[in-house]
Amino acid sequence: MTDSSYTPPKVWTWDSESGGRFANINRPIAGATHEQELPVGRHALQLYSLATPNGVKVTVLLEELLALGKKEAEYDAYLINIGEGQQFGSGFVAANPNSKIPALVDHGTSPPTRVFESGAILVYLAEKFGAFLPEEPSARAECLSWLFWQMGSAPYLGGGFGHFYAYAPEKYEYPINRFAMEVKRQLDVLDRNLAERQFLGGDEYTIADMATFPWYGSVVLNNIYDAEVFLEAKSYTNVVRWASEIQKRPAVQRGQRVNKAWGPEELRVPERHDASDLDPTP
């Protein structure tokens, strides 16, 4: 179907009623909409996030670091409810001027260090704790290449395909076809790479895997956007194998629960201040 009824105006104006699901969190200007300070817990690392794929990347890394015995990686994780516009509070905007989760503030430095954008947070923490980012130049370059591949590719999956296929108020053939083609191409890129490697960069599990898994693992394992059949997700067998292996990691399972405010009650951990917050209640 071709929609030929729309002619762009000479100057675009904001129609705040448009946008379908999540329209209330999208706006064409930056900055805070209200005063709201961020809470600060007892640990040096303070995370302000939500258990979306971008948020899960960071909590998985933190839980993996703790599993390695990196005690200084203990952290407080506070829920930022983007549906209620908490990302536009003055405190959060000070931590992340882009008003997107996640945001990290490291109070172990003087002055405190803010880090925003999930990929930057992963690199910051991996370097800080000397784990999950190879030191050998070629292996490091491969890891960072896949990390930046994910950062550049996932918007086509979420903001492109996911929006038009699952969330837009109307279904249009052109954008759905355009972004479905690109998502399938990306899955094929991953599948071909993982045909010869255990993990994205080779034999070593790294932040590149932690960044990519919440997005593309969700496509092949969890029917994200209810598009498993439409995308033939299970046909990417090497991606399925990789994602299934990562999903079995205890730290991954723990990280997926942090800042989660939906789903089964026993899997929700809206705030995390101690490892015991993730332990089952006797």
C-alpha positions as CSV (number, residue, x, y, z in Angstrom):
1,M,0.0,0.0,0.0
2,T,1.3,3.5,-0.9
3,D,0.1,6.5,1.1
4,S,0.2,9.4,-1.3
5,S,-2.1,11.7,0.8
6,Y,0.6,13.4,2.8
7,T,2.6,16.3,1.5
8,P,5.2,17.6,4.0
9,P,4.6,21.3,4.9
10,K,7.3,23.9,4.2
11,V,8.1,24.1,7.9
12,W,7.5,21.2,10.3
13,T,5.4,21.8,13.4
14,W,5.0,19.6,16.4
15,D,1.8,17.7,16.6
16,S,1.9,16.4,20.2
17,E,-1.0,14.0,19.6
18,S,0.9,12.0,17.0
19,G,3.3,9.2,17.4
20,G,1.2,6.3,18.6
21,R,2.4,4.3,21.6
22,F,5.1,6.2,23.7
23,A,4.1,9.5,22.0
24,N,4.0,11.2,25.4
25,I,7.7,10.7,25.9
26,N,8.8,12.1,22.5
27,R,9.3,15.8,21.9
28,P,11.4,18.0,19.6
29,I,13.2,19.9,22.4
30,A,15.8,18.9,25.1
31,G,16.1,20.0,28.7
32,A,14.2,19.5,31.9
33,T,10.5,19.9,32.2
34,H,10.4,19.9,36.0
35,E,12.6,19.9,39.1
36,Q,13.4,16.5,40.5
37,E,16.6,15.6,42.2
38,L,18.1,12.1,41.8
39,P,18.4,9.9,44.9
40,V,21.9,8.8,45.9
41,G,22.5,5.5,47.7
42,R,25.5,4.3,49.7
43,H,27.7,2.8,46.9
44,A,30.0,4.8,44.7
45,L,28.2,3.7,41.5
46,Q,24.7,5.1,41.1
47,L,22.7,3.8,38.1
48,Y,19.4,5.5,37.0
49,S,17.7,3.2,34.5
50,L,14.9,1.0,33.3
51,A,15.0,-2.7,32.2
52,T,14.7,-1.9,28.5
53,P,17.3,-3.5,26.3
54,N,19.6,-0.5,26.7
55,G,19.2,-0.5,30.5
56,V,19.8,-4.3,30.7
57,K,23.2,-4.0,29.0
58,V,24.6,-2.1,32.1
59,T,23.0,-4.1,34.8
60,V,24.2,-7.3,33.2
61,L,27.8,-6.0,33.1
62,L,27.6,-4.9,36.8
63,E,26.3,-8.3,37.9
64,E,29.0,-10.0,35.8
65,L,31.6,-7.9,37.5
66,L,30.3,-8.8,40.9
67,A,30.2,-12.4,39.9
68,L,34.0,-12.1,39.2
69,G,34.5,-10.9,42.7
70,K,34.9,-7.1,41.8
71,K,33.4,-5.9,45.1
72,E,33.9,-2.2,44.1
73,A,31.3,-2.8,41.4
74,E,28.5,-2.8,44.0
75,Y,25.9,-0.3,42.9
76,D,22.6,1.3,43.6
77,A,20.1,1.2,40.8
78,Y,17.1,3.5,40.8
79,L,14.1,3.2,38.5
80,I,13.5,5.9,36.0
81,N,9.9,5.6,34.8
82,I,10.1,7.0,31.3
83,G,6.3,6.6,30.9
84,E,5.9,9.2,33.6
85,G,8.5,11.5,32.2
86,Q,11.0,11.0,35.0
87,Q,13.8,11.2,32.4
88,F,13.0,14.9,32.0
89,G,13.6,15.7,35.7
90,S,16.3,18.2,36.4
91,G,18.5,15.7,38.2
92,F,18.4,13.2,35.4
93,V,19.0,15.8,32.7
94,A,22.1,16.8,34.7
95,A,23.3,13.2,34.5
96,N,22.3,12.7,30.9
97,P,21.5,15.8,28.8
98,N,20.0,13.5,26.2
99,S,17.2,12.4,28.6
100,K,17.5,8.7,27.8
101,I,18.2,5.8,30.1
102,P,20.6,4.6,31.3
103,A,22.7,7.1,33.2
104,L,25.6,6.3,35.6
105,V,27.2,8.6,38.1
106,D,30.4,7.4,39.7
107,H,30.8,9.1,43.1
108,G,34.2,7.3,43.5
109,T,35.8,10.1,41.7
110,S,36.2,13.8,42.7
111,P,34.2,15.4,41.3
112,P,31.7,12.6,40.5
113,T,31.9,11.3,36.9
114,R,28.7,11.2,34.9
115,V,28.5,8.7,32.0
116,F,25.6,8.5,29.6
117,E,24.9,6.4,26.5
118,S,24.9,2.6,27.2
119,G,28.0,1.9,25.1
120,A,30.0,4.6,26.9
121,I,28.9,3.2,30.3
122,L,30.0,-0.3,29.2
123,V,33.4,0.9,28.1
124,Y,33.8,3.0,31.3
125,L,33.0,0.1,33.6
126,A,35.0,-2.5,31.7
127,E,38.1,-0.2,31.8
128,K,37.6,0.8,35.4
129,F,37.5,-2.9,36.5
130,G,39.7,-4.4,33.9
131,A,37.3,-7.0,32.7
132,F,35.2,-8.0,29.6
133,L,37.2,-5.7,27.3
134,P,40.3,-7.3,25.8
135,E,43.7,-5.6,26.3
136,E,45.4,-7.1,23.2
137,P,45.0,-4.5,20.4
138,S,43.4,-6.7,17.7
139,A,41.0,-8.4,20.1
140,R,40.1,-5.0,21.7
141,A,39.5,-3.5,18.3
142,E,37.2,-6.5,17.3
143,C,35.3,-6.1,20.6
144,L,34.8,-2.3,20.1
145,S,33.9,-2.8,16.5
146,W,31.0,-5.1,17.4
147,L,30.0,-2.8,20.3
148,F,29.7,0.1,18.0
149,W,28.0,-2.1,15.4
150,Q,25.3,-2.7,18.0
151,M,25.0,1.0,18.9
152,G,24.5,2.0,15.3
153,S,22.3,-1.0,14.3
154,A,19.8,-1.3,17.1
155,P,17.9,1.9,16.3
156,Y,16.8,0.3,13.0
157,L,15.5,-2.6,15.1
158,G,13.8,-0.6,17.9
159,G,13.0,2.8,16.6
160,G,12.5,1.7,13.0
161,F,11.1,-1.8,12.8
162,G,9.6,-2.0,16.3
163,H,7.9,1.3,16.0
164,F,6.3,0.8,12.6
165,Y,5.5,-2.9,13.0
166,A,4.3,-2.9,16.6
167,Y,3.7,0.6,18.0
168,A,2.7,3.0,15.2
169,P,-1.0,4.0,15.2
170,E,-1.4,2.8,11.6
171,K,0.4,0.1,9.6
172,Y,2.2,1.2,6.4
173,E,3.8,-1.2,4.0
174,Y,6.8,0.9,3.0
175,P,8.4,1.5,6.4
176,I,7.6,-2.0,7.7
177,N,9.2,-3.5,4.6
178,R,12.2,-1.2,4.7
179,F,13.0,-1.8,8.3
180,A,12.2,-5.5,8.2
181,M,14.7,-5.9,5.4
182,E,17.4,-4.1,7.4
183,V,16.7,-6.1,10.6
184,K,16.9,-9.4,8.7
185,R,20.2,-8.2,7.1
186,Q,21.5,-7.4,10.6
187,L,20.5,-10.9,11.9
188,D,22.3,-12.4,8.9
189,V,25.4,-10.4,9.8
190,L,25.3,-11.8,13.3
191,D,24.5,-15.3,12.1
192,R,27.4,-15.5,9.7
193,N,29.8,-14.2,12.3
194,L,28.6,-16.6,15.0
195,A,28.9,-19.5,12.6
196,E,32.6,-19.4,13.2
197,R,32.8,-18.0,16.7
198,Q,31.4,-18.7,20.1
199,F,30.9,-15.1,20.9
200,L,30.9,-11.9,18.7
201,G,34.6,-11.2,19.0
202,G,35.8,-14.8,19.2
203,D,36.2,-17.2,22.1
204,E,35.9,-14.5,24.8
205,Y,32.6,-13.2,26.2
206,T,32.8,-9.4,26.2
207,I,30.8,-6.2,26.5
208,A,30.0,-6.5,22.8
209,D,27.9,-9.6,23.7
210,M,26.3,-7.9,26.7
211,A,25.3,-5.0,24.5
212,T,24.0,-7.0,21.6
213,F,22.2,-9.8,23.5
214,P,19.3,-7.7,25.0
215,W,18.3,-6.5,21.6
216,Y,19.0,-9.4,19.2
217,G,18.7,-12.1,21.7
218,S,15.2,-10.8,22.5
219,V,14.3,-11.1,18.8
220,V,15.3,-14.8,18.5
221,L,14.4,-16.0,22.0
222,N,11.6,-13.8,23.3
223,N,9.5,-12.8,20.3
224,I,10.1,-9.1,20.8
225,Y,7.5,-7.0,19.0
226,D,5.5,-10.3,18.4
227,A,7.6,-10.6,15.2
228,E,9.2,-14.0,15.5
229,V,7.2,-15.5,12.7
230,F,7.2,-12.4,10.6
231,L,11.1,-12.2,10.7
232,E,11.6,-16.0,10.7
233,A,13.8,-15.3,13.8
234,K,14.4,-19.0,14.6
235,S,16.0,-19.5,11.2
236,Y,19.1,-17.6,12.4
237,T,20.3,-20.7,14.2
238,N,23.8,-19.4,15.2
239,V,22.2,-16.4,16.8
240,V,19.8,-18.6,18.6
241,R,22.7,-20.8,19.9
242,W,24.6,-17.7,21.1
243,A,21.6,-16.1,22.7
244,S,20.6,-19.3,24.5
245,E,24.1,-19.7,25.9
246,I,24.2,-16.1,27.2
247,Q,20.7,-16.4,28.7
248,K,21.8,-19.3,30.9
249,R,24.4,-17.1,32.7
250,P,23.3,-16.4,36.3
251,A,24.6,-12.8,36.1
252,V,22.6,-12.2,32.9
253,Q,19.4,-13.5,34.6
254,R,20.1,-11.3,37.6
255,G,20.8,-8.2,35.5
256,Q,17.6,-8.6,33.5
257,R,15.6,-8.2,36.7
258,V,17.1,-5.0,37.9
259,N,14.9,-1.9,37.3
260,K,12.2,-4.1,36.0
261,A,8.7,-2.8,36.7
262,W,6.5,-5.2,34.7
263,G,6.0,-8.9,34.2
264,P,5.8,-11.6,36.9
265,E,6.0,-10.1,40.4
266,E,8.9,-12.4,41.4
267,L,11.0,-11.1,38.5
268,R,10.6,-7.4,39.3
269,V,13.4,-5.6,41.1
270,P,12.5,-1.9,40.6
271,E,15.3,-0.8,42.8
272,R,18.6,-2.6,43.6
273,H,20.8,-1.6,46.6
274,D,22.3,-4.9,47.6
275,A,22.9,-8.3,46.1
276,S,20.2,-9.7,48.5
277,D,17.6,-7.6,46.6
278,L,17.9,-10.2,43.8
279,D,17.9,-13.3,46.0
280,P,14.6,-15.2,46.2
281,T,12.6,-14.7,49.4
282,P,12.8,-17.8,51.6
